[in-house]
Amino acid sequence: MKREASVVSDLSCWATMAVFAIGLIVLAVRLKEVQVDGAADYNYENARQSVRRIQTAGMRGRILDRNGEILAANRHSLSIVCHPEFFQKRTWEATTEAIAQAIGKTGEEIGLSSPIDERLIRRHVNQSLAMPLVVWRDVSEGVLARFLERQYRLDGFSVVETEERVYPQGSLAAHVIGFVGRDFVSSEAGDTRFNFSDRELRGRSGIEIYYDSYLRGCPGERQLLVDARGFAIRERTVTEAGRGPDLRLTLDIGIQRAVERQLVGEKGACVVLDPRDGSVLACASAPTYNLMDFVPVLSQDLYESLAKNPAKPLLNRACGGVYAPGSTFKPLTALAGLSVGFPPDDEYYCSGLFTYGTMKLRCSSRWGHGPVSMRSALAKSCNPYFCNMSVDIGTNAIVRMAREFGLGSRTGIDFGADSAGVVPDAEWKQRVYGERWYPGDLPQMSIGQGMLLASPLQMARVAGALGTGYLVTPHFRAGQAVVRKRLEIPSGDWAIVREGLRMVVNGGTGKRGGEGIRVPVSGKTGTAEVGVGEKKRKNTWFIAYAPSENPTVAVAMVIENGQSGGGTTAPKVAEILKVVF
Amino acid sequence: MVSYLKRFNWLMFAAMLVLIAVGTTAIWSAGNARAETVFHGMWKNNLATAAVGLVIYLTLSIVDYRKILDWLSTPAYAVAIVMLVLVLLVGSTVYGGRRWLWFFQPSEISKLCVICFLANVAERLRGFGGFCLAGLIIGVPAFLILLEPDLGTTLTLVPATLLMLFVARVWRRGLLTIFAVGAVGAMVVLGAVYEAEKPGASAERRERILRILPLKEHQIRRVKVFLFPEEDLMGAGYNLRQAKISIGSGGFSGKGIGKGETNHLKYLPQAISMNDFIFCVYAEETGFVGSLVLLALFGMLVIPGAWVATTSADGRGRLLALGISTLIFAHVYVNIAMSIGLVPITGLPLPFISSGRTFLVTVMAGLGLIQSVSIHGKETR
């Protein structure tokens, strides 16, 4: 077959084929760059724009007393949420409106009004579109039943479960347990992997805040796949949130109840310790409040009434309240005297009045105790005896002994808010008051008055140390290693003071503190006068340890505006000790 | 009949059928991702159109292309020009272009008409006069299409027809000059946009440079995105970025047919995911392997198409086969290249894969003509 002559050469055809082949190869090479070499990058880009990572909250651990009784736990709370993706409209404004309408309609169906206004919905649409919008929090069973009945026609709404804190014991140990609020699940600093965080329970005071990171659940992760407009398409759980461990406290709710029963109607505080290891068996402050009022949220009104109440119910008087210890300080003054060689058996004649320079100090016994030695001065709580001794031994000995017993510094308890109190000396007074140390300050301090301040927790510890010879660091969490310090005091000195303290309960000022108790009790009363003139009040103390030999319990209680330590406080402590033994 | 079947190019036919299947699948996937249910059944539509196209294909392949060129190419060209004028006057506007005349797009059909007409007459165009005539034959429809505006169609028609003139030896000196001017022009446009839009250029300077360029604002934006793909990812660069994410996240083996995430989550621009950006849908779901298969299929279409030209005894057959092959190749190349940032983004469909009835029928008719050249080209009259 002869070819027709053509101007179109074979070469041009082959060249065209070559161009096609080269073009396709160029595309293939470039596609390899994008799809093979770039796959990881583009996959990341794809995930970044279409995946929202959410940190989810884990369940908070419970708080138990030493016997496993529940002090704080969780209950499931059901909330009705709205899913914005069901109400997509062309514009955000229309979407917001559609959501508002749907909420209104659902509200009518279940008989609740909408708790959120359009402004909140708009903010949700702008900021967290992919997430469900929580509309009705913590709904009642009735509402839930109505919702579930009608759910088939309430598209875009569902029920989600969250946890709320419950305090089954109500106000019991309220100041110790503390309460919780809500906050976003925290992640390590600079962790920007998460787009959203759930809100989890977070300690706001007390043990709840001190052991917050321990109790807190382990956060989990959920991922939402979102479309180009940001609406959620589907979700999956990457890691389940874990439950926080339970926290066992040293508290014994039996003793705690007994303590709080004694504080009803009073202003005051009481701490019961095991002086051998420092476990706090009970710790109460009055007046108190009901923890259940704090969950899920404390109402503004209630908060204000608590905050403005002159009796200061929110104050934890047991750890954070400081009082002049009054005569309960006298055992330390006595030990200070002994430490510098003051003869304990020398008798001092108490006339009922101690004069020092221009200062006059009355004794509790109007007409005087007559001749007293150290033991009987403790038993009868004779002020002139200790004032007289203090002048002999000087400030330093007393200050040193007070500090030896942990006064003036925080106890180191596993609790956020305990006060250090004050052990004044010349330097301190100059710094705080800008005044020099007057001679009259010393006898005042020797009987626990003046500028000396201590918390009930500190005094319970002092009581324990007087009984055991060891100063323990108190703690709330069970199973902690015992931290205690041996006090460098000769056994002879201990014997004298302990004998005095035994005599206080055995016929002395605190005799009502040992009534009806199966074991011998040692203790010391205190009646500290505060304020002057019209405002003059008495804070009445009783500190005790029992049994007198090898004590297992130490107590300190203070009642504001009482009559006397022996009359007001000692009987209350006796009631508590009756429950313990 | 036996010689008919023998000369029928079975490779091209097979490649075409597979491409129709692939395209229908891609349209199914892209259509399902759309919120509007009307698109969910588009794949059936595509199959029906392909059936019509197949009838035209087989008819054209049986008829001797010479008869078609003799009898039909001139009236077809005239009708094409009339339609292109009509669409400008009474056509309907979709996505910023006046491209639709009733149920079809004249610009798509006109491409084939222009190629047929040119194939018929190119050998007779000689010297400067012939060159000028050729310029009119191509220029008038190209200009009318540009007015719609449809830059993409112009960009594929012009290379195909220029190649035809070149191989037909129509005053090559002039053609080479045009190539040179075109190349320089492209460089100038790119350079000017680069200077105007480069980071730190003052607004005043930008204004001054861009005023001189004969480009529309949206075209300048596309050139800018091509030059600086990382800028303005949520605005002008959004389409290119999403196209690349779709294709790139497909990885080596793809996410599975119907499982393209960027498409179903609507990150890929929905308005064009079934048309100009359908390669992204396909590449995400089938991965690099799928991309290679698709390129191979297109290779089995256009390279044999050009090879058919070598078997043809007369110049008109050769020109027809080369012109149609080049048109299809230009569509394939520009469409895929734009979605991976090799050329600026411009709207044009990917043969067989994009959903578009006029274009599918046009391409199948063109391939039918190549079959006719394959079957009848060896015969001498």
Interface residues (C-beta under 8 A of the other chain):
Chain A: M1 K2 R3 E4 S6 V7 V8 S9 D10 S12 C13 W14 T16 M17 V19 F20 A21 G23 L24 V26 L27 A28 R30 L31 K32 V34 Q35 V36 G38 A39 D41 Y42 N43 E45 N46 Q49 S50 L225 V226 D227 A228 R229 I233
Chain B: E123 L163 F166 V167 A168 R169 R241 K244 I245 I247 G248 S249 G250 G251 F252 E261 T262 L265 K266 Y267 A283 G287 F288 S291 L292 L295 F298 G299 V302 I303 A306 W307 A309 T310 A313 D314 G315 R318 L319 L322 S325 T326 F329 V332 Y333 I336 A337 I340 L342 K378 T380
